[in-house]
Amino acid sequence: MSRLVALQDDDHVQGPRDAGLVLIEYGDFECPYCGEEYPEIKAVQQAMGDALCFAFRHFPLRQAHPHAERAAEFAEAAATIGRFWEMHDLLYEHQRALDERSLVGYAGQLGFDTALIESALNGDFAARVQKDFSAGVRNGVNGTPCLFLNGRRYDGANDRASLLQLLRDVAAG
């Protein structure tokens, strides 16, 4: 029997936590497959509305994507000022520009003060990113994007039509 992956209190979520459908993504901001998945998930969220709770967890593939971990740390810095999802979206929408200078620029757009930028550059949010990564390893994540629906890993097609059909089937019981 496979282990169920449950929503955690510190997960970054959009939608009601008590929704009947919970979709958790382990993602990497520099991963091209995650970049392709980003608009698909957005469309699914739009279509499902309050029936879906979407959670994002960090799984930076450090070897393949040298900027992914620092990008995740900047997303965590944004969370401290209530702007995680805005940074999440900026990072995916500008996936090819995740160097330090670009990250500092995005931070400025979102209203980071100098101390918060320095904190992100100093790696002060690395432990939070590592927590997500370690949980992903324990949950069998070995690449990105990796999705879990209502606690169970989903390895099927990730396009919006397939995801919507899956979600509707699960919701129907």
Backbone torsions as a table, in degrees:
resi	resn	phi	psi	omega
1	MET	NA	130.1	-178.9
2	SER	-79.6	150.1	-179.7
3	ARG	-74.3	137.6	177.7
4	LEU	-84.5	140.2	178.4
5	VAL	-99.6	113.4	-175.2
6	ALA	-97.6	152.7	173.1
7	LEU	-64.0	136.9	179.3
8	GLN	-107.2	154.5	-178.8
9	ASP	-58.5	-32.3	-176.8
10	ASP	-95.2	7.7	176.5
11	ASP	-65.4	146.7	172.9
12	HIS	-83.6	118.4	-175.0
13	VAL	-128.1	152.5	168.7
14	GLN	-126.7	131.5	-175.7
15	GLY	98.9	166.4	-176.6
16	PRO	-68.6	133.2	179.3
17	ARG	-61.0	-24.7	-178.5
18	ASP	-97.2	17.3	178.7
19	ALA	-61.7	152.8	179.0
20	GLY	-69.6	-19.6	179.4
21	LEU	-121.5	124.8	178.9
22	VAL	-122.1	116.9	179.2
23	LEU	-111.2	119.3	178.9
24	ILE	-110.8	129.2	176.1
25	GLU	-113.9	129.2	165.4
26	TYR	-94.0	120.0	-174.4
27	GLY	-135.8	167.4	-178.0
28	ASP	-133.8	121.2	-174.2
29	PHE	-64.4	-19.2	-179.2
30	GLU	-100.7	-7.1	-178.2
31	CYS	-71.8	123.6	-179.7
32	PRO	-63.6	-31.0	178.5
33	TYR	-69.8	-36.5	174.6
34	CYS	-66.2	-38.1	177.3
35	GLY	-61.9	-39.0	176.6
36	GLU	-69.2	-33.8	-178.0
37	GLU	-74.1	-29.0	-175.7
38	TYR	-50.5	-54.4	-179.8
39	PRO	-68.6	-26.8	178.2
40	GLU	-66.5	-45.0	178.3
41	ILE	-64.3	-42.3	178.2
42	LYS	-57.8	-43.9	-180.0
43	ALA	-66.0	-39.2	178.1
44	VAL	-64.8	-43.9	177.8
45	GLN	-59.1	-44.5	179.9
46	GLN	-60.5	-45.5	-177.3
47	ALA	-68.7	-35.8	-174.3
48	MET	-89.5	-21.1	178.3
49	GLY	55.7	-137.5	-175.2
50	ASP	-73.1	-1.5	176.0
51	ALA	-77.0	-11.2	-174.9
52	LEU	-123.1	134.0	168.0
53	CYS	-109.1	122.4	178.8
54	PHE	-109.6	129.8	178.0
55	ALA	-122.2	143.0	178.5
56	PHE	-118.0	132.1	174.8
57	ARG	-125.8	146.6	-177.5
58	HIS	-80.1	135.9	172.3
59	PHE	-145.4	67.0	-177.6
60	PRO	-68.4	125.3	177.8
61	LEU	-88.3	84.6	-169.7
62	ARG	-55.2	-40.1	-176.8
63	GLN	-66.5	-41.3	-175.9
64	ALA	-87.7	-27.7	-172.9
65	HIS	-129.2	91.7	-172.2
66	PRO	-64.9	-19.4	-178.4
67	HIS	-101.2	-5.3	-172.7
68	ALA	-63.8	-42.7	-177.2
69	GLU	-66.5	-45.6	179.4
70	ARG	-64.4	-38.0	176.9
71	ALA	-60.7	-43.0	178.2
72	ALA	-62.8	-38.5	178.6
73	GLU	-64.4	-38.5	177.0
74	PHE	-67.7	-34.5	175.3
75	ALA	-63.9	-40.0	177.9
76	GLU	-67.7	-36.9	175.6
77	ALA	-62.0	-41.9	178.4
78	ALA	-62.0	-33.8	179.2
79	ALA	-60.9	-30.8	-178.0
80	THR	-68.8	-17.8	176.8
81	ILE	-114.7	20.3	175.6
82	GLY	72.9	25.8	-175.8
83	ARG	-127.0	28.9	-179.6
84	PHE	-55.7	-51.1	-173.7
85	TRP	-67.1	-31.9	176.2
86	GLU	-66.3	-40.7	178.0
87	MET	-69.6	-42.0	175.9
88	HIS	-50.6	-50.2	-178.2
89	ASP	-66.1	-44.1	178.3
90	LEU	-58.1	-43.8	-177.3
91	LEU	-64.4	-42.1	178.4
92	TYR	-72.3	-34.5	-179.8
93	GLU	-74.3	-17.6	178.2
94	HIS	-126.4	42.9	-171.8
95	GLN	-58.5	-25.8	-178.8
96	ARG	-86.9	-0.5	179.4
97	ALA	-129.2	75.8	-179.0
98	LEU	-117.6	19.1	175.8
99	ASP	-68.3	167.5	-175.4
100	GLU	-56.7	-43.9	-179.9
101	ARG	-60.4	-43.5	178.7
102	SER	-64.4	-43.1	179.2
103	LEU	-60.4	-41.7	177.8
104	VAL	-63.1	-39.1	177.1
105	GLY	-62.6	-43.6	178.0
106	TYR	-64.1	-39.2	178.6
107	ALA	-61.0	-41.3	177.2
108	GLY	-62.4	-40.8	178.1
109	GLN	-60.7	-32.7	-176.7
110	LEU	-92.4	1.7	174.2
111	GLY	88.8	21.4	174.4
112	PHE	-62.8	139.6	170.7
113	ASP	-85.9	171.7	-176.3
114	THR	-58.9	-39.8	-179.0
115	ALA	-63.2	-39.5	-179.7
116	LEU	-70.2	-38.8	175.8
117	ILE	-61.5	-46.5	179.2
118	GLU	-61.7	-39.5	178.4
119	SER	-61.6	-43.4	178.0
120	ALA	-65.7	-42.0	179.4
121	LEU	-66.7	-29.3	-179.7
122	ASN	-81.2	-2.2	178.5
123	GLY	82.8	19.2	-176.9
124	ASP	-67.2	-12.3	-179.3
125	PHE	-109.2	7.7	-178.0
126	ALA	-63.0	-35.9	-178.2
127	ALA	-63.4	-38.7	179.6
128	ARG	-66.3	-41.2	177.8
129	VAL	-64.6	-43.4	-179.9
130	GLN	-64.1	-34.7	177.6
131	LYS	-59.8	-48.0	177.8
132	ASP	-61.6	-44.8	-178.1
133	PHE	-61.2	-46.8	-179.9
134	SER	-61.9	-41.4	177.3
135	ALA	-63.1	-39.2	177.8
136	GLY	-61.4	-44.2	178.1
137	VAL	-59.9	-46.1	178.2
138	ARG	-60.8	-30.8	-178.8
139	ASN	-89.9	7.3	175.5
140	GLY	86.0	12.4	177.6
141	VAL	-70.6	130.5	179.1
142	ASN	-134.5	8.6	177.8
143	GLY	-172.1	172.7	-178.3
144	THR	-130.6	152.1	-7.6
145	PRO	-73.3	151.1	176.5
146	CYS	-127.4	123.3	-174.9
147	LEU	-111.3	145.0	173.0
148	PHE	-127.8	129.1	177.7
149	LEU	-114.0	121.6	-177.4
150	ASN	47.3	42.6	173.4
151	GLY	90.2	-11.7	-177.3
152	ARG	-107.7	137.9	180.0
153	ARG	-63.3	138.3	177.3
154	TYR	-118.0	120.1	-179.0
155	ASP	-115.5	17.6	-179.4
156	GLY	-83.6	-166.3	179.8
157	ALA	-62.2	141.2	-175.8
158	ASN	-106.3	12.1	177.8
159	ASP	-77.2	160.2	-174.2
160	ARG	-59.8	-40.1	-179.1
161	ALA	-62.7	-45.0	179.9
162	SER	-65.8	-43.3	179.8
163	LEU	-65.4	-42.7	178.5
164	LEU	-62.8	-41.5	178.4
165	GLN	-62.8	-44.5	178.2
166	LEU	-59.3	-49.5	-178.2
167	LEU	-61.4	-41.9	179.2
168	ARG	-66.9	-38.3	177.1
169	ASP	-64.0	-44.4	179.1
170	VAL	-65.1	-41.6	179.7
171	ALA	-63.7	-33.6	-179.3
172	ALA	-75.5	-15.9	177.5
173	GLY	89.2	NA	NA
